[in-house]
Amino acid sequence: MDKDWHHVWNNSKVRHDMLRELMLLKRRGHASQAPKADTTPRTYTSTDWLGDLKNRVFTLFQFAFVAPLVIVQTHPEFIADRNIFEDSEKKAKFHSWQVIW
């Protein structure tokens, strides 16, 4: 550990060449950016039929694919909870099993 690498890097020719190249690229980038002719925001109107169509298709997707998957995932837990209810609460006849659903 006889060299201070931070000092060596800061005084190296490679670092100075790299900084010079970065400054050149930065100046070139600023020079090539021409001002835009019209920068005012524009609004447009369109009908909502495309958005409505996307919403309808997504709703069909949810009903066709997502809902059955959720039901399949929650059904075993429901059965287990119902079995616990039947073992412990059914004899007391204080609650009905629909309460846990």
C-alpha positions as CSV (number, residue, x, y, z in Angstrom):
1,M,0.0,0.0,0.0
2,D,2.7,2.5,-1.0
3,K,0.5,4.4,-3.5
4,D,-2.5,6.6,-3.0
5,W,-4.6,5.4,-5.9
6,H,-7.1,8.2,-5.6
7,H,-4.2,10.7,-6.0
8,V,-2.7,8.7,-8.9
9,W,-6.1,8.6,-10.7
10,N,-6.7,12.3,-10.2
11,N,-3.3,13.2,-11.7
12,S,-3.4,10.7,-14.5
13,K,-3.5,11.5,-18.2
14,V,-6.3,9.0,-18.8
15,R,-8.6,10.8,-16.4
16,H,-7.8,14.2,-18.0
17,D,-8.4,12.8,-21.5
18,M,-11.7,11.2,-20.4
19,L,-12.9,14.5,-18.8
20,R,-12.0,16.4,-22.0
21,E,-13.9,13.9,-24.1
22,L,-16.9,14.1,-21.8
23,M,-16.9,17.9,-22.0
24,L,-16.7,17.7,-25.8
25,L,-19.6,15.3,-26.0
26,K,-21.6,17.5,-23.6
27,R,-21.0,20.6,-25.7
28,R,-21.9,18.7,-28.9
29,G,-25.1,17.5,-27.3
30,H,-26.2,21.0,-26.3
31,A,-25.3,22.4,-29.7
32,S,-27.4,19.7,-31.6
33,Q,-30.5,20.4,-29.6
34,A,-32.5,22.7,-31.9
35,P,-35.3,24.7,-30.3
36,K,-38.7,23.2,-31.2
37,A,-40.9,25.3,-33.4
38,D,-44.1,24.8,-31.6
39,T,-44.0,23.7,-27.9
40,T,-47.6,24.6,-26.9
41,P,-49.5,21.6,-25.7
42,R,-52.3,20.4,-28.0
43,T,-55.4,18.6,-27.0
44,Y,-57.5,16.4,-29.1
45,T,-60.8,14.7,-28.7
46,S,-61.8,11.2,-29.6
47,T,-64.6,8.9,-28.8
48,D,-64.3,6.5,-25.8
49,W,-65.2,3.5,-27.8
50,L,-61.7,2.1,-27.8
51,G,-61.3,2.5,-24.1
52,D,-64.7,1.0,-23.5
53,L,-63.8,-1.9,-25.7
54,K,-60.6,-2.5,-23.7
55,N,-62.5,-2.4,-20.4
56,R,-65.1,-4.9,-21.7
57,V,-62.4,-7.3,-22.9
58,F,-60.5,-7.0,-19.6
59,T,-63.7,-7.7,-17.7
60,L,-64.3,-10.8,-19.7
61,F,-60.7,-11.9,-19.1
62,Q,-61.2,-11.5,-15.4
63,F,-64.4,-13.4,-15.3
64,A,-63.1,-16.2,-17.6
65,F,-59.6,-16.7,-16.1
66,V,-58.9,-14.8,-12.9
67,A,-62.2,-15.5,-11.0
68,P,-61.9,-19.3,-11.4
69,L,-58.3,-19.3,-10.3
70,V,-59.2,-17.4,-7.2
71,I,-62.0,-19.8,-6.4
72,V,-59.7,-22.8,-6.9
73,Q,-57.2,-21.3,-4.5
74,T,-59.6,-20.4,-1.8
75,H,-61.8,-23.5,-1.9
76,P,-59.5,-25.8,0.1
77,E,-59.2,-23.2,2.9
78,F,-63.0,-22.8,2.9
79,I,-63.4,-26.6,3.2
80,A,-60.9,-26.7,6.1
81,D,-62.7,-23.9,7.9
82,R,-66.1,-25.6,7.4
83,N,-64.7,-28.8,8.8
84,I,-63.4,-27.0,11.9
85,F,-66.8,-25.4,12.3
86,E,-68.6,-28.7,12.0
87,D,-66.3,-30.3,14.6
88,S,-66.6,-27.5,17.2
89,E,-69.6,-25.2,16.7
90,K,-72.3,-27.4,15.0
91,K,-73.0,-29.3,18.3
92,A,-73.8,-26.0,20.1
93,K,-76.3,-25.0,17.4
94,F,-75.5,-21.4,18.2
95,H,-74.1,-20.4,14.8
96,S,-74.9,-21.5,11.3
97,W,-72.1,-22.5,8.9
98,Q,-72.9,-19.6,6.5
99,V,-71.4,-17.2,9.1
100,I,-67.8,-18.3,8.2
101,W,-68.4,-17.8,4.5
